[in-house]
Amino acid sequence: MIKVSTSGKKKGTQKYQNFYAFRANKNSKKTKLINLLPINSVYKRCKNIIEWRKKFKRYKLLKTPKRCVCYEEKTIKEAYHILCNKCAKDKGVCAKCQGSEDIVV
């Protein structure tokens, strides 16, 4: 059990140090498919989050199209997006979080 002080911060270092970094199976068909998927209509922070998910095998593909928040139509085919690409381009916002910072194309 790790002791926590009243300020909420942990005391000491982690108990077990990792000896090697995680590496996904690069020969897997699913991993190859996920790595080939483009990341578009999102800004830099959201792009980094999606890339992290791909790197550590946390990215889950959509099985059926999702509903767009804007028009309530099933047009989203990319995982972790809430706006379809058309709505995101029209509004000029990120398709993942609806932020209005620099969009990565």
Summary of the structure (lengths in Angstrom):
residues: 105
radius of gyration: 18.5
end to end distance: 46.2
largest distance: 51.5
contacts: 227
relative contact order: 0.16
helix: 26%
strand: 10%
